[in-house]
Amino acid sequence: MAEKNEAKPKKRRGPGRPIKKGQVLNPGGRPKIPEDIKQAYREHTWDAIATLVWAARQRSVSAAASAVRAAGEILDRGWGKAPQTVTLQGDTGLTLILERKQEPKAADGTPASSETV
């Protein structure tokens, strides 16, 4: 009779080689959405807002859930997700490290882009 506490073999993540500690698989990050596609999403902004208002008035949550999800995706992809803030109070014992990316500079030392934010 086999014992119940037999050692099971470790399951692998999937095909390919294992990820090393500290290894970054996508150093460039997620690709940006092209401007023409963002504009296409933005053209549906008012429809998405109307859908959210419609869903808020529904008595059945299940009927409105997928419509709310779709409207949210349209707004997020067209305008970007809302920034999230974190407020810490008191002595948390945490250290906060902020990194600021440098603007690319032209050969003469001035900022490469003349856009102001």
C-alpha positions in Angstrom: 0.0 0.0 0.0 1.3 3.4 -1.0 1.7 6.1 1.7 -0.4 9.2 1.4 2.5 11.5 2.0 4.5 10.6 -1.1 6.8 13.3 -2.4 5.3 14.7 -5.6 7.6 15.9 -8.4 7.8 19.7 -8.7 5.7 21.1 -11.5 7.4 23.3 -14.1 6.1 26.7 -15.1 5.9 25.7 -18.7 8.2 25.3 -21.7 11.4 27.2 -21.9 14.2 28.0 -19.5 13.7 29.2 -15.9 13.8 32.9 -15.0 16.9 33.9 -13.1 16.6 36.1 -10.0 16.7 39.8 -11.1 16.2 39.0 -14.8 13.9 41.3 -16.7 12.0 39.7 -19.5 10.6 42.8 -21.1 13.0 45.7 -20.4 11.2 48.1 -22.8 7.8 47.6 -21.0 4.5 47.3 -22.6 4.3 48.8 -26.0 2.4 52.1 -26.3 -0.9 52.2 -28.0 -0.5 54.0 -31.4 -2.1 57.5 -31.6 -4.6 56.6 -34.3 -5.9 53.7 -32.2 -6.2 55.9 -29.2 -8.1 58.4 -31.3 -10.5 55.6 -32.4 -11.2 54.7 -28.7 -11.6 58.4 -27.8 -14.3 58.8 -30.5 -16.4 56.4 -28.4 -16.0 58.3 -25.1 -19.5 59.6 -25.0 -21.0 56.2 -25.8 -18.9 54.7 -23.0 -20.1 57.3 -20.5 -23.7 56.7 -21.6 -23.2 53.0 -21.1 -21.9 53.6 -17.6 -24.9 55.8 -16.8 -27.3 53.2 -18.2 -25.6 50.5 -16.1 -25.9 52.6 -12.9 -29.7 52.7 -13.5 -30.1 48.9 -13.9 -31.5 46.8 -11.2 -29.8 43.6 -12.4 -26.1 43.7 -11.7 -25.3 40.8 -14.0 -27.0 42.5 -17.0 -24.8 45.6 -16.6 -21.5 44.0 -15.5 -20.1 43.2 -19.0 -21.2 46.6 -20.4 -19.4 48.4 -17.5 -16.2 46.4 -18.1 -16.3 47.1 -21.8 -17.0 50.8 -21.3 -14.1 51.0 -18.7 -11.7 49.4 -21.2 -12.7 51.9 -23.9 -12.1 54.8 -21.6 -8.8 53.3 -20.2 -7.4 52.7 -23.7 -8.4 56.0 -25.1 -7.5 58.3 -22.2 -5.3 56.1 -19.9 -5.9 54.8 -16.5 -6.4 57.3 -13.7 -3.3 57.9 -11.5 -3.3 56.1 -8.2 -2.0 57.8 -5.1 -0.8 56.4 -1.8 -1.0 58.3 1.4 1.1 57.2 4.3 0.7 58.7 7.8 2.8 58.2 10.8 6.0 56.2 11.1 5.6 53.3 8.8 9.2 52.2 8.7 9.1 52.3 4.9 11.6 54.0 2.7 10.3 55.6 -0.4 12.6 55.8 -3.4 11.6 58.0 -6.3 13.4 58.0 -9.7 13.1 60.8 -12.1 13.9 60.1 -15.7 16.0 62.6 -17.4 14.7 64.4 -20.5 16.8 63.8 -23.6 18.9 66.8 -24.4 20.0 68.2 -27.7 23.7 68.6 -28.6 23.7 72.2 -27.3 22.4 71.0 -23.9 18.8 72.3 -24.2 15.9 69.9 -23.8 15.2 68.0 -27.0 11.4 68.6 -26.9 9.9 72.0 -26.7 6.6 70.7 -25.3 5.5 72.0 -21.9 3.4 69.9 -19.6 
